Amino acid sequence: IEKVVQPIFFHVAVEGIIPGEVEIHTA
């Protein structure tokens, strides 16, 4: 599930909607 959720959140974060998520997922 993480493999599917990670790219989704990353894509959303990349858009700039959730910059905080980027740090959490990339960290």
mmCIF file of the N, C-alpha and C atoms, coordinates in Angstrom:
data_MODEL
# 
_entry.id   MODEL 
# 
loop_
_atom_site.group_PDB 
_atom_site.id 
_atom_site.type_symbol 
_atom_site.label_atom_id 
_atom_site.label_alt_id 
_atom_site.label_comp_id 
_atom_site.label_asym_id 
_atom_site.label_entity_id 
_atom_site.label_seq_id 
_atom_site.pdbx_PDB_ins_code 
_atom_site.Cartn_x 
_atom_site.Cartn_y 
_atom_site.Cartn_z 
_atom_site.occupancy 
_atom_site.B_iso_or_equiv 
_atom_site.pdbx_formal_charge 
_atom_site.auth_seq_id 
_atom_site.auth_comp_id 
_atom_site.auth_asym_id 
_atom_site.auth_atom_id 
_atom_site.pdbx_PDB_model_num 
ATOM 1  N N  . ILE A 1 1  ? 0.850  -1.207 0.000  1.00 0.00 ? 1  ILE A N  1 
ATOM 2  C CA . ILE A 1 1  ? 0.000  0.000  0.000  1.00 0.00 ? 1  ILE A CA 1 
ATOM 3  C C  . ILE A 1 1  ? 0.882  1.252  0.000  1.00 0.00 ? 1  ILE A C  1 
ATOM 4  N N  . GLU A 1 2  ? 1.958  1.225  0.776  1.00 0.00 ? 2  GLU A N  1 
ATOM 5  C CA . GLU A 1 2  ? 2.846  2.393  0.851  1.00 0.00 ? 2  GLU A CA 1 
ATOM 6  C C  . GLU A 1 2  ? 3.372  2.771  -0.531 1.00 0.00 ? 2  GLU A C  1 
ATOM 7  N N  . LYS A 1 3  ? 3.711  1.760  -1.327 1.00 0.00 ? 3  LYS A N  1 
ATOM 8  C CA . LYS A 1 3  ? 4.257  2.042  -2.670 1.00 0.00 ? 3  LYS A CA 1 
ATOM 9  C C  . LYS A 1 3  ? 3.232  2.795  -3.514 1.00 0.00 ? 3  LYS A C  1 
ATOM 10 N N  . VAL A 1 4  ? 1.960  2.530  -3.272 1.00 0.00 ? 4  VAL A N  1 
ATOM 11 C CA . VAL A 1 4  ? 0.916  3.194  -4.054 1.00 0.00 ? 4  VAL A CA 1 
ATOM 12 C C  . VAL A 1 4  ? 0.615  4.571  -3.471 1.00 0.00 ? 4  VAL A C  1 
ATOM 13 N N  . VAL A 1 5  ? 0.609  4.669  -2.150 1.00 0.00 ? 5  VAL A N  1 
ATOM 14 C CA . VAL A 1 5  ? 0.287  5.938  -1.479 1.00 0.00 ? 5  VAL A CA 1 
ATOM 15 C C  . VAL A 1 5  ? 1.443  6.920  -1.591 1.00 0.00 ? 5  VAL A C  1 
ATOM 16 N N  . GLN A 1 6  ? 2.658  6.419  -1.472 1.00 0.00 ? 6  GLN A N  1 
ATOM 17 C CA . GLN A 1 6  ? 3.829  7.310  -1.521 1.00 0.00 ? 6  GLN A CA 1 
ATOM 18 C C  . GLN A 1 6  ? 3.875  8.146  -2.796 1.00 0.00 ? 6  GLN A C  1 
ATOM 19 N N  . PRO A 1 7  ? 3.797  7.545  -3.976 1.00 0.00 ? 7  PRO A N  1 
ATOM 20 C CA . PRO A 1 7  ? 3.842  8.315  -5.220 1.00 0.00 ? 7  PRO A CA 1 
ATOM 21 C C  . PRO A 1 7  ? 2.690  9.317  -5.307 1.00 0.00 ? 7  PRO A C  1 
ATOM 22 N N  . ILE A 1 8  ? 1.529  8.936  -4.782 1.00 0.00 ? 8  ILE A N  1 
ATOM 23 C CA . ILE A 1 8  ? 0.360  9.828  -4.831 1.00 0.00 ? 8  ILE A CA 1 
ATOM 24 C C  . ILE A 1 8  ? 0.619  11.061 -3.978 1.00 0.00 ? 8  ILE A C  1 
ATOM 25 N N  . PHE A 1 9  ? 1.076  10.836 -2.745 1.00 0.00 ? 9  PHE A N  1 
ATOM 26 C CA . PHE A 1 9  ? 1.354  11.955 -1.846 1.00 0.00 ? 9  PHE A CA 1 
ATOM 27 C C  . PHE A 1 9  ? 2.509  12.781 -2.390 1.00 0.00 ? 9  PHE A C  1 
ATOM 28 N N  . PHE A 1 10 ? 3.523  12.111 -2.932 1.00 0.00 ? 10 PHE A N  1 
ATOM 29 C CA . PHE A 1 10 ? 4.684  12.812 -3.471 1.00 0.00 ? 10 PHE A CA 1 
ATOM 30 C C  . PHE A 1 10 ? 4.253  13.719 -4.615 1.00 0.00 ? 10 PHE A C  1 
ATOM 31 N N  . HIS A 1 11 ? 3.403  13.195 -5.485 1.00 0.00 ? 11 HIS A N  1 
ATOM 32 C CA . HIS A 1 11 ? 2.931  13.976 -6.632 1.00 0.00 ? 11 HIS A CA 1 
ATOM 33 C C  . HIS A 1 11 ? 2.149  15.191 -6.145 1.00 0.00 ? 11 HIS A C  1 
ATOM 34 N N  . VAL A 1 12 ? 1.300  14.984 -5.162 1.00 0.00 ? 12 VAL A N  1 
ATOM 35 C CA . VAL A 1 12 ? 0.492  16.079 -4.608 1.00 0.00 ? 12 VAL A CA 1 
ATOM 36 C C  . VAL A 1 12 ? 1.409  17.092 -3.955 1.00 0.00 ? 12 VAL A C  1 
ATOM 37 N N  . ALA A 1 13 ? 2.409  16.598 -3.227 1.00 0.00 ? 13 ALA A N  1 
ATOM 38 C CA . ALA A 1 13 ? 3.342  17.480 -2.541 1.00 0.00 ? 13 ALA A CA 1 
ATOM 39 C C  . ALA A 1 13 ? 4.152  18.266 -3.570 1.00 0.00 ? 13 ALA A C  1 
ATOM 40 N N  . VAL A 1 14 ? 4.540  17.591 -4.652 1.00 0.00 ? 14 VAL A N  1 
ATOM 41 C CA . VAL A 1 14 ? 5.322  18.240 -5.705 1.00 0.00 ? 14 VAL A CA 1 
ATOM 42 C C  . VAL A 1 14 ? 4.536  19.415 -6.278 1.00 0.00 ? 14 VAL A C  1 
ATOM 43 N N  . GLU A 1 15 ? 3.238  19.251 -6.367 1.00 0.00 ? 15 GLU A N  1 
ATOM 44 C CA . GLU A 1 15 ? 2.380  20.313 -6.895 1.00 0.00 ? 15 GLU A CA 1 
ATOM 45 C C  . GLU A 1 15 ? 2.480  21.552 -6.021 1.00 0.00 ? 15 GLU A C  1 
ATOM 46 N N  . GLY A 1 16 ? 2.852  21.354 -4.754 1.00 0.00 ? 16 GLY A N  1 
ATOM 47 C CA . GLY A 1 16 ? 2.982  22.492 -3.857 1.00 0.00 ? 16 GLY A CA 1 
ATOM 48 C C  . GLY A 1 16 ? 1.766  22.640 -2.954 1.00 0.00 ? 16 GLY A C  1 
ATOM 49 N N  . ILE A 1 17 ? 0.865  21.668 -3.060 1.00 0.00 ? 17 ILE A N  1 
ATOM 50 C CA . ILE A 1 17 ? -0.348 21.728 -2.237 1.00 0.00 ? 17 ILE A CA 1 
ATOM 51 C C  . ILE A 1 17 ? -0.004 21.350 -0.798 1.00 0.00 ? 17 ILE A C  1 
ATOM 52 N N  . ILE A 1 18 ? 0.865  20.334 -0.666 1.00 0.00 ? 18 ILE A N  1 
ATOM 53 C CA . ILE A 1 18 ? 1.224  19.881 0.678  1.00 0.00 ? 18 ILE A CA 1 
ATOM 54 C C  . ILE A 1 18 ? 2.749  19.799 0.781  1.00 0.00 ? 18 ILE A C  1 
ATOM 55 N N  . PRO A 1 19 ? 3.448  20.943 0.885  1.00 0.00 ? 19 PRO A N  1 
ATOM 56 C CA . PRO A 1 19 ? 4.903  20.960 0.975  1.00 0.00 ? 19 PRO A CA 1 
ATOM 57 C C  . PRO A 1 19 ? 5.401  20.210 2.199  1.00 0.00 ? 19 PRO A C  1 
ATOM 58 N N  . GLY A 1 20 ? 4.603  20.201 3.256  1.00 0.00 ? 20 GLY A N  1 
ATOM 59 C CA . GLY A 1 20 ? 4.989  19.504 4.479  1.00 0.00 ? 20 GLY A CA 1 
ATOM 60 C C  . GLY A 1 20 ? 5.086  17.996 4.236  1.00 0.00 ? 20 GLY A C  1 
ATOM 61 N N  . GLU A 1 21 ? 4.203  17.470 3.398  1.00 0.00 ? 21 GLU A N  1 
ATOM 62 C CA . GLU A 1 21 ? 4.211  16.039 3.109  1.00 0.00 ? 21 GLU A CA 1 
ATOM 63 C C  . GLU A 1 21 ? 5.501  15.640 2.404  1.00 0.00 ? 21 GLU A C  1 
ATOM 64 N N  . VAL A 1 22 ? 6.028  16.553 1.586  1.00 0.00 ? 22 VAL A N  1 
ATOM 65 C CA . VAL A 1 22 ? 7.246  16.247 0.838  1.00 0.00 ? 22 VAL A CA 1 
ATOM 66 C C  . VAL A 1 22 ? 8.369  15.887 1.804  1.00 0.00 ? 22 VAL A C  1 
ATOM 67 N N  . GLU A 1 23 ? 8.561  16.699 2.808  1.00 0.00 ? 23 GLU A N  1 
ATOM 68 C CA . GLU A 1 23 ? 9.640  16.465 3.767  1.00 0.00 ? 23 GLU A CA 1 
ATOM 69 C C  . GLU A 1 23 ? 9.426  15.152 4.499  1.00 0.00 ? 23 GLU A C  1 
ATOM 70 N N  . ILE A 1 24 ? 8.172  14.849 4.826  1.00 0.00 ? 24 ILE A N  1 
ATOM 71 C CA . ILE A 1 24 ? 7.873  13.629 5.572  1.00 0.00 ? 24 ILE A CA 1 
ATOM 72 C C  . ILE A 1 24 ? 8.146  12.392 4.718  1.00 0.00 ? 24 ILE A C  1 
ATOM 73 N N  . HIS A 1 25 ? 7.662  12.405 3.466  1.00 0.00 ? 25 HIS A N  1 
ATOM 74 C CA . HIS A 1 25 ? 7.828  11.240 2.598  1.00 0.00 ? 25 HIS A CA 1 
ATOM 75 C C  . HIS A 1 25 ? 9.262  11.100 2.090  1.00 0.00 ? 25 HIS A C  1 
ATOM 76 N N  . THR A 1 26 ? 9.909  12.223 1.819  1.00 0.00 ? 26 THR A N  1 
ATOM 77 C CA . THR A 1 26 ? 11.264 12.150 1.284  1.00 0.00 ? 26 THR A CA 1 
ATOM 78 C C  . THR A 1 26 ? 12.268 11.882 2.400  1.00 0.00 ? 26 THR A C  1 
ATOM 79 N N  . ALA A 1 27 ? 11.937 12.321 3.616  1.00 0.00 ? 27 ALA A N  1 
ATOM 80 C CA . ALA A 1 27 ? 12.879 12.174 4.728  1.00 0.00 ? 27 ALA A CA 1 
ATOM 81 C C  . ALA A 1 27 ? 13.202 10.705 4.961  1.00 0.00 ? 27 ALA A C  1 
# 
